[in-house]
């Protein structure tokens, strides 16, 4: 019988897999015969997994991206890494970047991903924290332009109905400025929004402490694969070397949505394009699938795009 583990989380090269360690232990000779017959004697490592003597606490490590798959046999199970689809599957509490398609009397209709049905943001889910009540929230709902980018969180996933409900739970979420500013007053408000949003997105505001919003610079929304998205969201593992390499050349800010969209801003339009190119080329080369997690490839791409 073949089955996937409960968590559909994407695995990257080098991620620890402590849940597999107990399967490496042979059965105790003191157990009864009936118990010995059903307990796994050992674990066969399939494609994508290897033993690492340098990490005895979690000796099994993946060397390619994908999802963990466990095939159960009576005496010897097999674990492997299955290639992961690039499509995003929403889960509750996921931070996402969505595009406003239209507005109805009660809610915003937004695009979560090109291949999924539209999601919704009820007005009270957008500004209930600021307005205080549902009635006042509807009365003072934000007037967002069609095409606006909104940083939101997945509130409810109706799997059988194939529908998703989003929320904007606090002031660190909300509209992400992706258009040129037209006035000094709006620039000030947009700057505050951008700074607060960036600070919690991928856990990283790279480069300078904060990049002032400028009328001549338009941030970019980049679409990335699911393995690349996880790498950018990683706080202490493979994402840091790539982000550090880019930030050493170009100070930038970013907001990462788990639906594979990344908002990128920098001091100049040229620098915005450089950051986008670094991420895009790294993703297209599937460098996160390299044995070193893409460290060497990332440095090579950054050197080519941003200069040595």
N, C-alpha and C positions, 0 to 999 in steps of 0.2 A: 504494500500500500504506500502510495506517495502522497505527501501532504506538505503544505507550506506551514512554517511556524506562524504563530498568532500575529506577530508584528510584521506588517508589510514594509517596514523601514528599508530604505536603500542602504546597501552595504558598500563602503568604499575600501580600497586597498589599505590594509593596516588597522582597520577597525577591530577592536577586541571582541571575541565571541565567547564570553564565559559560560553561556548556556550549553555549549558543546563539550566543555571540559569533563563533566561527570561521565559522559559516554565513553571516554577513553579508559576508564578504570575497569579492570576485569572483575567478574563477580566474585564475591567472597566464597571460599570453600566451605565455610561454616553454614551457609544458607541451605535450605532444603532443596531437594531435587526439583520440585515443582517451580520454586522461585528461580533456580538457576536456568531452567529451560526458557523462561520468559524474559530474563534480564539480559540486556545487550552485553556481549562479551567484549566487543571492541567497536571502534568507529572507522569505517572506510571513508577516506577523504576523496571526494570527487573533484571535478574541474573547478578551479577558482580558489581552492583551499590548500594550505600547506602547514607543516609543523614548524614552530619556531622555538629552538632551544633557549633563546635569550629572554623569553617571557614565560617562565614556568607556571605562573598563575593563570595565564590564558594562552596555552601553547598553540592553539589553532588560530591562524590568521588568514584572512582573504588576500589574494593578490590581484583580484580584478573586481570591478563593480558589479552590482546586481542585487538580487534578493536571496536570502538564505532558504534553501530547500532541504528537507529531511525526508529520506526514504526509509521507512521502518520495516525491518525484517525481524524475524523471531530472535536470531542470535547476533546479527551484524547489520546495524543500520548504516546508511550512506548519507553523508552531508555534501552539498555542493552549492555553488553560487550560480544562480540562473541569471541570464542577461535580463536587464531591467528595461521595460518600455519607457520611452521618453514622455509619455502622457502623464499628466498630473491627476491624481485621484484625491478629492478633497476629504479632509478629516476635521473634526471639531477642534477649534482653537488654532487652526493654521493661520498665520499671517499671510495675506495675499494682496497683490496689486491688481485692481480691476479697472475696466474702462466703462464709463457711463454711456449706455446706449439710448435710453429715453427715461422720461419721468412720467409717472401716473399720479392719480390723486392721492395715493397712499404710500408709494414706495418708489425707489430708484430701481431700474432694470439695468443690470450690469453684465459685462462679459467677463467670465472667470477664466476661460480658456477657449481657443478657437473651435475645439472639437466637442465642447460640452454645451448643454442648454443654458440660456441666460440664468443668472442668479439674481436674487432680490436683496435690497436693503430697505426694510421698512423705515419710514421717517423717524419713528420713535426709537429705532435701534441706532440711528445716526447721531441724534443730538439729545437723547433723553438725559444724559449726564449733565448737559449744559442747561437745558430748558427746565428740567425738574419734573414735568408731568407730560403725559402723552398729548394732552390737549394743547399745551403751549408749544410742544415740540412740532406738532403739525402746523401750528400757526406761524412759527418762526423757522420753518424748514429752510435749509440752505438752497440758494438758487445757483446750482452748478451748471456749467455749460455742457452740452453734449460732447462727448469725447474726453471729458475730464478723467484723470487718473485718481483713484481713491485707494488709500491704504486702509484695509479693513481686516477683520478676523472672521473666520468661519464660525457661525453660531449654531446652525442646525443643518444636518445632512439627511435629507429624506431619500434614502437609497431606493426604495420601491417606486417613488414618484420621480426619481432622477432630478430632484430639485435641491437647491442649496440656498440657505438664508444666511446673510452676513450681518455683521454689526460693526459699529465704530464705537468701541467701549469706553474710550477716554480721550483726552485732548492730544495724546501722542499719535493718535490715528487721525484719518480724515483725508481731505483733498491733498494730493501731491502736486506741486506746481510743476507743470511740464510745458508751459507756454511762456513766451516773452512777457516781461512785466510792462505795464503801460503807465504806471504812476508811482510816485515816491511812497505814497501811503500804502498802496497795495504791496509794494516791494517790502515794506517793513513787516506787514502781516505775514507775507509769504515766507520771509526769512525765519520768523519765529516758528512757523509750521514746519519748515524744512529741518531746522535744527533739532526740534523735539522728535520728529519722526525718525530721523536718521539715527539718533542715539539708541534706539531700541530695535532697529530692523534686523541687521545681521550681527548686532553686537559690536559694530565697528563704524567709527567715523575716521577714515584713513587720511593721512597727510596732516594738513593744518588743523588747528583747533576747530575752526568753522569757516566755511567759504561764504563770503557775502554774496547775496543774490544780485545779479547784474542784468540790466535790460538787454545787453547784447549777447548773452549766453542762454541757450536753450538746453535744458537737461535732456537726456536720452533714455528711452525705455527699451532695454535689451531683453530679448527672449532667449532663455537658456534651457538646456536639457535638465532632467531631474538629477542626475549625478553631479552636474556642475552647480546646480542650485544648492544641493546639500553641502558641497565643498565650500561655497561662499558663506553658508550659514554656520559652518563649523567654527567653534570658538577656540578650541585648544588643539586641534589636530591638523589635518592637511590643508585647511583653508588659509591658515596664517602665512605660510611661506609665499604663496601666490600674492596675497593681498599686500604683504610687506614689500615684495619685489616691485609691484606696481607703484605703491605709495612712495617708495624711495626715489622714484623718478617723477611722479606726478601726484601732487596732493589732490585728493578727490573725496567725495561723499557718495554714499549709496544707500538704497533701501532695497531689501531683498524680499520678494514674496515667494512662498513655497510653491505657488502655481507657475514658477519658472519665468517670472518677470523681475527685472532689476532696473531700478531708477538710478541713474548716474549723473553726477554734476561735478564740475571742476571750475577752476578760475577762468579759463578761456575755452572757446569752442574747440580749438585744436586739441586741448588736453582732454576734453570730454571724448573726442573721437579716438584719441590714443588709448584711453582706458577701455573704451568699448572694443576696440580692435584686439587688445590684449586678452580680454575675457572671451571674445568671440573665437579667436584663433585657438586658444587653449581648449575651448569646448569642442570645436570642429575637429581638432586633432585627437580628441578623446584622451588627452594627456593624463586625466585622473585614473586611467586604466594602466599606466606605466607602473613598473615595480617600485619606483621611488615616489609614487603618488603624483608624478608630474613636476617634481621640483626642478629637475634639469631642463625639461621642456619649457616650463614657465619662465625660467631665467633667460632662456634662449629667445623666447617670444618677446619678453619685455625689452631685452637688449636690441632686438631688431626694430621694434615699433617705437620705443622711446629713446633709443641711443644708448651707447655703452656708458 
